[in-house]
Amino acid sequence: MSERLEKVRQALADYEHPLFEFAARGDEAAVVVEIRFKDPPVPVHVYEFTLRPREIDHPQFVWSFQRQLYDCLHDYVIEMFTRNPQMKAH
């Protein structure tokens, strides 16, 4: 397992949420973080974002990772809408 992947997995281990599960996969080139909704019968997609080596190696990784994770959680919750006023009528 790559050192960067392990670093991201260790960072994810600090987060627990009642609605979402977190995982990471990747190699030396990049790490993909997955955010999954914990209620499998609800048909929603898996949200993913990619971390590049320079982001993982940055001295402020822990803080920038938290900001990115929170931003992505926000985006994921918004993407889970099944209907909203901005969607085109079917």
Secondary structure as GFF3:
##gff-version 3
##sequence-region A 1 90
A	DSSP	alpha_helix	3	12	.	.	.	ID=ss1
A	DSSP	beta_strand	20	26	.	.	.	ID=ss2
A	DSSP	beta_strand	31	37	.	.	.	ID=ss3
A	DSSP	beta_strand	47	51	.	.	.	ID=ss4
A	DSSP	alpha_helix	53	57	.	.	.	ID=ss5
A	DSSP	alpha_helix	61	79	.	.	.	ID=ss6
###
